[in-house]
Amino acid sequence: MTQTADTAPLSPTASTLTDTARRETSLLRMTREHPTTALWNDSADPEQLRRSIGFGAVGATCNPVIALAAITADLPHWTRRITELAAERPRAGESELGWAVVEELSVNAAALLEPAFEAHQGRNGRLSIQTDPRLHRDPAALVAQAERFAALAPNIIVKIPATAAGIEAIEEVTFRGISVNATVSFTVAQATAVAEAVERGLDRRTRAGLPTEQMGPVATIMGGRLDDWLKIVAQREGLLFEPGALDWAGVAALKRAYGVFAERGYRTRVLSAAFRTHLHLSELVGGDLVISPPFEWQEQINRNDLPLPARIDEPVDAGIIESLSRLDDFRAAYEPDGLRPEQFEAFGASRRTLRQFLEADAALDALVRDILVAAP
């Protein structure tokens, strides 16, 4: 096995960069030299998004974890705003008010992306807003919330979990003309099920004489969260791997999904999210896909002037794939038929992530509660 993952912090090199290199960052060069590789910012925080757009970003995302972080980062502002919203909606509970803030944060971010939305004719320039994680078992509720979110701004893309219920909702939402992004998605099987659902929805629109040209569906694979889960499984099973090998699992799944999508001609793009190493970006450059790093990773990549040549067609070392295949859960994640839709929600990474999203939702409720009913 010849490849190793760079999991340690990158060595600072910013002091050696020329003024020109400082102006044209690694990511800006990437988006200029590889225009099909779209950079999105994994946050709707307005200041971070403005700076990320300067790096070439043409999209962004919001979910309960991201919203909570953005609110706590500017708590005085959002405390005032939540107080105002409570006065405007005297019967609203803490959950309704919390989600009103998520919507407001998303609308503000969407406005920053409107120029890219127009320039890319709807394929990019979108703000991805996640449906309430408490709805993950209810297709009808997911569809209803997707319609609400899509009405907030013309460049909204709605995140729906890649569970069996979510796959059902994705087809219907696509038919209704709403662009979708899958979340709680870690495997090639989930990504392909999402793409197949989108194809069914788009085909239904075509048969109904409805337009599809300006839709921009994506299917996320949360590569770093797959890595996290396989490390837990390896420890539980007492298996040893070459140092860094487990950091290639998410990359392998992303590359495999990209190849399957290209082969089958899906109109959905793969999206890389949940960064743990720069491999979740650097190994995918050159592809017709979306890469959505947190802003902190963008800063680190630029600070180190990381070279970003095209590597999407470079396969993961066969020895690493063979070693990782000792894990049943890696094979389930890597093979296009590794899981059936009824198994998606029970996959370990899915359960961990759903719990984290639900916990963030509860934490947002608690934050609103503390503002509305301050401790004596």
KAKA-V756874 format. One record per residue. SS is DSSP state (hx for helix, st for strand, lp for the rest). D_CENTER is the distance of its C-alpha to the mean C-alpha in whole Angstrom. Layout:
BEGIN
SS_D_CENTER, SS_D_CENTER
END
This chain:
BEGIN
lp_30, lp_29, lp_26, lp_25, lp_21, lp_22, lp_21, lp_23, lp_22, lp_23, lp_27, lp_27, lp_29, hx_28, hx_32, hx_33, lp_31, lp_33, hx_33, hx_31, hx_29, hx_28, hx_27, lp_25, lp_23, hx_21, hx_18, hx_20, hx_22, hx_19, hx_18, hx_22, hx_23, lp_20, lp_19, lp_17, lp_15, st_13, st_11, st_9, st_9, lp_7, lp_10, lp_12, lp_15, hx_17, hx_19, hx_16, hx_15, hx_18, hx_19, hx_15, hx_17, hx_20, lp_18, lp_17, lp_14, lp_14, st_11, st_9, st_7, st_9, lp_9, hx_12, hx_12, hx_11, hx_14, hx_16, hx_16, hx_16, hx_19, hx_21, hx_21, lp_23, hx_25, hx_28, hx_26, hx_24, hx_27, hx_29, hx_27, hx_27, hx_30, hx_31, hx_29, hx_31, hx_34, hx_33, lp_32, lp_34, lp_34, lp_30, lp_29, hx_26, hx_23, hx_24, hx_24, hx_21, hx_19, hx_21, hx_20, hx_16, hx_17, hx_19, hx_17, hx_15, hx_18, hx_19, hx_15, hx_16, hx_19, hx_18, hx_16, hx_19, hx_21, hx_18, hx_18, hx_22, hx_22, lp_19, lp_21, lp_18, lp_16, lp_14, lp_14, st_12, st_11, st_8, st_10, st_10, lp_13, lp_15, hx_15, hx_18, hx_18, lp_17, lp_20, lp_21, hx_20, hx_23, hx_21, hx_18, hx_19, hx_21, hx_19, hx_16, hx_20, hx_20, hx_17, hx_17, lp_21, lp_20, lp_19, lp_20, lp_16, st_14, st_11, st_11, st_8, st_11, st_11, lp_12, lp_15, hx_19, hx_19, hx_15, hx_16, hx_20, hx_18, hx_16, hx_19, hx_21, hx_18, hx_18, hx_22, lp_22, lp_21, lp_17, lp_14, st_11, st_8, st_8, st_6, lp_9, lp_9, lp_11, lp_13, hx_15, hx_17, hx_14, hx_12, hx_16, hx_17, hx_14, hx_15, hx_19, hx_18, hx_17, hx_20, hx_22, hx_21, hx_22, hx_25, hx_26, hx_26, hx_28, hx_30, lp_31, lp_31, lp_28, lp_26, lp_22, lp_23, lp_20, lp_17, lp_14, lp_12, st_9, st_8, st_5, st_7, st_7, hx_10, hx_11, hx_11, hx_13, hx_15, hx_16, hx_17, hx_19, hx_21, hx_22, hx_23, hx_25, hx_27, hx_28, hx_29, lp_31, lp_30, lp_30, lp_28, lp_28, lp_27, lp_23, hx_23, hx_21, hx_18, hx_18, hx_17, hx_13, hx_14, hx_17, hx_15, hx_13, hx_16, hx_18, hx_15, hx_15, hx_19, hx_19, hx_17, hx_20, hx_23, hx_22, lp_22, lp_19, lp_18, lp_14, st_12, st_10, st_7, st_7, st_5, lp_7, lp_10, lp_13, lp_15, lp_15, hx_16, hx_12, hx_13, hx_16, lp_17, lp_15, lp_17, lp_19, lp_17, lp_16, lp_12, st_9, st_8, st_6, st_8, lp_10, hx_13, hx_15, hx_14, hx_15, hx_18, hx_19, hx_19, hx_21, hx_23, lp_24, lp_24, lp_22, lp_23, lp_21, lp_23, lp_21, lp_21, lp_19, lp_22, lp_23, lp_23, lp_22, lp_26, hx_27, hx_29, hx_25, hx_24, hx_28, hx_27, hx_24, lp_25, lp_28, lp_25, hx_25, hx_21, hx_20, hx_22, hx_21, hx_17, hx_19, lp_21, lp_20, lp_22, lp_22, lp_21, lp_22, hx_20, hx_22, hx_21, lp_17, lp_17, lp_20, lp_18, hx_18, hx_15, hx_14, hx_17, hx_16, hx_12, hx_14, hx_17, hx_15, hx_13, hx_17, hx_18, hx_16, hx_17, hx_21, hx_21, hx_20, hx_23, hx_25, hx_24, hx_26, hx_28, hx_30, hx_30, hx_32, lp_34, lp_34, lp_36, lp_40
END
